[in-house]
Structure formats: structure tokens, C-alpha cells
Amino acid sequence: MTIHKEGKGTLTVSFVVLFISNALVQYLTNLQWLHIATLAISVVLYAVVLQFFRNPKRTVTLNPDAIICPADGKVVTIEEVFEDEILKDKRIQVSIFMSPFNVHVNRYPIGGKVAEAIHHEGKFLVAWHPKSSTLNERTTVTIDNDRVLMTISILVLRARPIKRPM
């Protein structure tokens, strides 16, 4: 298992905070059960943060006629919508909800050329909010190949500059 590079800082900070918390409990109390409980809770919390940033290797069978799922999670919506940002046409929207226990690495569902990438500033509403896909901060990428013109909108957890394609 590899860890996504974006998670290494969070993992370091989490480890330091949990280590200091355990050291303080150890120093300030003589209660053995509290030491064990604090350590157990720390291990579980760190494991949750660690698994959030995992980036497993995926083996994909290349098929130019297929569109693969871009993310782990649960498909919550498949519906026809009017895409008014780039394509300005009716399209099929597939929405995937990723819980904290899913791998949070998104992949491109088709091969092709990145035609456009747009970063949208926005809010940080909870994922299940009906307007989160349009109001939250996100990046929209348009992929063009011989057969499909597709837009992918990826909600982001925190702001950072986007590298524009050349």
C-alpha cells in the first residue's frame, strides 16, 4: 500500500498530536486504564486517517470502448441533466458518494486529451447536501477522445493552485 503524497503532512501532524496526547496522559495521571484507553483510541484514530490516504495499485484492462468508474464509493445518482458550464447540452450525470472509508483517489474514466480544466472556488458543504456538487469548491476537467467528450467534476477538500494543461 502506498500513501498519497497529499496525506503525508496530515499523517505527520496526526502522529505528533496523538503522541503528545499520550505522553501528557502518561505524565499527568497514574491510572493504567486511562493510559491503555488513550493509546487504543490513538491507534484507532491514526488508522482511520492512514486508511483515508491510501492509494492502492489498480490493475485495469484497457478497453477503448469502456468507461471505468473514476472513484471508489457508492453510485447515488444516474440522471439526465443539463450541463450548462462547458458542454451546454443534456448529459448523463453519474454521482458517486465516497465515505471516509473509501479510497479517495480519483482517476480518469477514459483515455484522451484534457481539453479544459477549471478550478471553482466555493463552499465546503457536507457531501450529502443537495447543492454540494455545484456550490462546493471543485475542479472540472473536460476530456476529449475520438468517441466521447466528458466532463468530470471533483470536489476538493482544501484549496490549492491548479496546474493548467499546456
HULINMO-V85643 format. One line per field, one symbol per residue. phi: phi as a letter, one per 40 degrees, with the letter a starting at -180 (. if undefined). psi: psi as a letter, one per 20 degrees, with the letter a starting at -180 (. if undefined). A space follows every 10 residues. Layout:
phi->???
psi->???
This chain:
phi->.bbcdccccc cccdcccccc dcccccccbb cccccccccc cccccccccc ccccbccbbb ccaccbbccc achbcbabac bccbcbcfac acbbbbcbcc cccbbcbccb cibccabbcb cacbcccccd cccbcccabb bbbbbcbbbb bbbbcbcaca cccccc
psi->prpphhihgg hgggggghgg ghgggghiqj oghhgggggg hgggghhggg hhjqnqppop ppoiiqoqpi qqapoipoqp roojgghlrp rppoppppri iqplpqqpiq qapohqpppp qaalqqhiph jhihhqprpp ppppahhqoq qpooqqhqqq qqoqq.
